[in-house]
Amino acid sequence: MHAIELAQELLDEKEFMLSQFLEELLKDPKYKFRYFLIEDILPVYHEKTGDIDRTLCPDPIYRPLYYIHSYSFMNEFELFSRGFVAMTGAHIEGCLLWLTKDPPQFRAPTKPFGGLVKILLQAEILPEKLAVDLFNFNEFANIPAKHFGVSNTFGSPIHERTFSIFEAALDFVMMRNLSIKLFDLLQLRGVVLPHGWKDFDDNWLSEKWRHPVSEY
């Protein structure tokens, strides 16, 4: 399923507008306030103890959010769109892993996203509609992000990216949409999540984020 088709399945009008706005901000390095916009959209994923800043537990859920936030600051974001998308998949996988009987304390090198969805669907932990949406997300974003060769053949031009900036922006908002549903399931199953997603804030579409900044 293509990005637009999946977005039409998952996102409402405001979420789609947010994707378009993020694309604009990520395209141009002068819009450095995008870093703070991404931070405002994401759940709080870290806390400071003394002089050390640590990501929160469960690590497989919160650690990828740190990388997503970090990638959003890159001046030439198009060079990092694949890594950005890979981390959205890692976050969703972390949520799926913590819906299983024996969730890992830390992220594993590889995570069978599709297999996890099947297991959780068969166990009636995931509702069918959410499972279908996750399968489609896996096909669009997670598989190409993990396996670069899926979208590029040997000898292809290096300027061709696995994901366009718009696809990466759509992917981020779709990740939020799916993660909110998974957070609800996790909490119903007794998983303690120190911070969750905020409700959609119209302020995320404010012109203030478009203000160009040369330095902090």
C-alpha positions as CSV (number, residue, x, y, z in Angstrom):
1,M,0.0,0.0,0.0
2,H,1.3,3.4,-1.0
3,A,1.8,6.2,1.6
4,I,-1.2,8.3,0.5
5,E,-3.5,5.3,0.4
6,L,-2.5,4.3,3.9
7,A,-2.7,7.9,5.2
8,Q,-6.3,8.1,3.8
9,E,-7.1,5.0,5.8
10,L,-5.6,6.2,9.1
11,L,-5.6,10.0,9.2
12,D,-8.2,12.6,9.6
13,E,-8.1,16.0,7.9
14,K,-6.0,17.8,10.6
15,E,-3.5,14.9,10.8
16,F,-3.0,15.0,7.1
17,M,-2.6,18.8,7.3
18,L,0.1,18.3,10.0
19,S,1.9,15.9,7.6
20,Q,2.0,18.5,4.9
21,F,3.2,21.2,7.3
22,L,5.9,18.9,8.7
23,E,7.1,18.2,5.1
24,E,7.5,21.9,4.5
25,L,9.5,22.4,7.8
26,L,11.7,19.4,7.2
27,K,12.5,20.4,3.7
28,D,14.1,23.7,4.7
29,P,16.9,23.8,7.3
30,K,16.1,27.4,8.2
31,Y,13.0,26.2,10.0
32,K,14.8,25.0,13.1
33,F,11.7,25.4,15.2
34,R,10.6,22.0,13.7
35,Y,12.8,20.4,16.3
36,F,10.6,21.9,19.1
37,L,7.4,21.0,17.2
38,I,8.4,17.4,17.0
39,E,9.3,17.5,20.7
40,D,5.9,18.9,21.5
41,I,4.1,16.2,19.5
42,L,6.1,13.3,20.9
43,P,5.5,11.9,24.4
44,V,8.2,12.8,26.9
45,Y,10.7,10.1,26.4
46,H,13.6,11.0,28.8
47,E,14.3,12.3,32.3
48,K,17.4,13.8,33.9
49,T,18.9,12.2,37.0
50,G,21.7,14.3,38.2
51,D,23.9,15.1,35.2
52,I,22.7,12.1,33.2
53,D,19.8,12.3,30.8
54,R,18.2,8.8,30.2
55,T,15.4,7.5,28.1
56,L,12.5,6.2,30.0
57,C,11.4,2.6,30.5
58,P,10.2,0.5,28.7
59,D,13.3,1.2,26.7
60,P,12.1,-0.5,23.4
61,I,9.1,1.9,23.4
62,Y,10.8,5.2,24.4
63,R,14.4,4.9,23.1
64,P,13.3,5.1,19.4
65,L,11.5,8.4,20.1
66,Y,14.8,10.0,21.1
67,Y,16.3,9.1,17.6
68,I,13.2,10.3,15.8
69,H,13.5,13.6,17.6
70,S,17.3,13.8,16.8
71,Y,16.8,13.1,13.1
72,S,14.3,15.9,12.8
73,F,17.1,18.4,13.6
74,M,19.3,17.4,10.7
75,N,19.8,20.2,8.2
76,E,19.7,18.0,5.2
77,F,16.8,15.9,6.4
78,E,16.4,14.1,3.1
79,L,19.7,12.3,3.7
80,F,18.3,10.9,6.9
81,S,14.7,10.2,6.0
82,R,15.3,6.4,5.9
83,G,16.8,6.4,9.5
84,F,13.9,8.6,10.7
85,V,11.3,6.2,9.3
86,A,13.2,3.2,10.6
87,M,12.9,4.6,14.1
88,T,9.2,5.0,13.8
89,G,9.0,1.3,12.9
90,A,11.3,0.5,15.9
91,H,8.9,2.4,18.2
92,I,5.8,0.5,17.0
93,E,7.7,-2.7,17.3
94,G,8.6,-1.8,20.9
95,C,4.9,-1.4,21.6
96,L,4.1,-4.7,20.0
97,L,6.9,-6.5,21.9
98,W,5.5,-5.1,25.2
99,L,2.1,-6.6,24.4
100,T,3.7,-10.1,24.4
101,K,4.1,-12.4,27.4
102,D,7.8,-11.8,27.8
103,P,8.7,-8.3,26.7
104,P,12.4,-7.4,26.5
105,Q,13.9,-4.8,28.7
106,F,16.0,-3.4,26.0
107,R,15.8,-3.2,22.2
108,A,16.9,-6.2,20.3
109,P,19.0,-6.0,17.1
110,T,16.1,-7.3,14.9
111,K,12.4,-7.5,15.6
112,P,9.9,-9.5,13.6
113,F,7.2,-6.8,13.1
114,G,4.9,-8.8,10.9
115,G,5.3,-11.9,13.0
116,L,4.5,-10.0,16.1
117,V,1.3,-8.7,14.6
118,K,0.2,-12.2,13.6
119,I,0.9,-13.6,17.1
120,L,-1.0,-10.8,18.8
121,L,-3.9,-11.0,16.4
122,Q,-4.2,-14.8,16.9
123,A,-4.0,-14.2,20.7
124,E,-6.9,-11.7,20.3
125,I,-4.7,-9.0,21.9
126,L,-4.9,-6.9,18.7
127,P,-8.3,-6.1,17.2
128,E,-8.5,-7.1,13.5
129,K,-8.7,-3.5,12.1
130,L,-5.6,-2.4,14.0
131,A,-3.7,-5.5,12.9
132,V,-4.5,-4.8,9.3
133,D,-3.4,-1.2,9.7
134,L,-0.1,-2.4,11.3
135,F,0.5,-4.9,8.4
136,N,0.0,-2.0,5.9
137,F,2.3,0.2,7.9
138,N,4.9,-2.5,8.0
139,E,4.7,-3.0,4.2
140,F,5.0,0.7,3.4
141,A,7.5,1.9,6.0
142,N,9.1,-0.7,8.1
143,I,10.3,-3.3,5.5
144,P,11.9,-0.7,3.1
145,A,13.4,1.1,6.0
146,K,15.0,-2.1,7.4
147,H,16.0,-3.5,4.0
148,F,17.3,-0.7,1.8
149,G,17.5,-3.0,-1.2
150,V,13.7,-3.4,-1.3
151,S,13.3,0.0,-2.9
152,N,16.6,0.3,-4.7
153,T,18.4,-1.9,-7.2
154,F,22.1,-2.3,-7.6
155,G,23.7,0.6,-9.4
156,S,20.8,3.0,-8.6
157,P,21.6,6.7,-8.3
158,I,22.7,7.6,-4.7
159,H,20.5,10.8,-4.7
160,E,17.3,8.6,-4.9
161,R,16.0,8.1,-1.4
162,T,14.0,5.2,-0.1
163,F,11.5,7.8,1.4
164,S,10.7,11.3,0.3
165,I,10.4,13.9,2.9
166,F,6.6,13.9,2.5
167,E,6.5,10.1,3.0
168,A,8.6,10.5,6.1
169,A,6.3,13.2,7.4
170,L,3.2,11.1,6.7
171,D,4.9,8.1,8.3
172,F,5.6,10.1,11.5
173,V,1.9,11.2,11.9
174,M,0.7,7.6,11.0
175,M,3.1,6.3,13.7
176,R,1.5,8.6,16.2
177,N,-2.0,7.5,15.2
178,L,-1.1,3.8,15.6
179,S,1.0,4.3,18.7
180,I,-1.9,6.0,20.5
181,K,-4.0,2.9,20.0
182,L,-1.2,0.6,21.1
183,F,-0.6,2.7,24.2
184,D,-4.3,2.3,25.1
185,L,-3.9,-1.5,24.8
186,L,-0.7,-1.6,26.8
187,Q,-2.2,0.3,29.6
188,L,-5.3,-2.0,29.6
189,R,-2.9,-4.9,30.0
190,G,-1.2,-3.2,33.0
191,V,1.9,-1.9,31.4
192,V,3.1,1.3,33.1
193,L,3.8,4.0,30.6
194,P,5.2,7.1,32.4
195,H,4.2,9.5,29.5
196,G,1.7,9.1,26.7
197,W,0.6,11.0,23.6
198,K,-1.1,14.3,23.8
199,D,-4.4,15.0,22.1
200,F,-4.1,16.8,18.7
201,D,-3.2,20.4,19.3
202,D,-4.3,23.0,16.7
203,N,-1.2,24.9,17.8
204,W,0.9,22.4,15.9
205,L,-0.3,24.0,12.7
206,S,0.6,27.5,13.9
207,E,2.7,29.8,11.8
208,K,5.1,30.3,14.7
209,W,6.9,27.0,13.8
210,R,7.7,28.5,10.3
211,H,9.7,31.3,11.8
212,P,13.2,31.0,10.4
213,V,16.1,30.7,12.9
214,S,19.7,30.8,12.0
215,E,20.9,29.7,15.5
216,Y,19.7,29.1,19.0
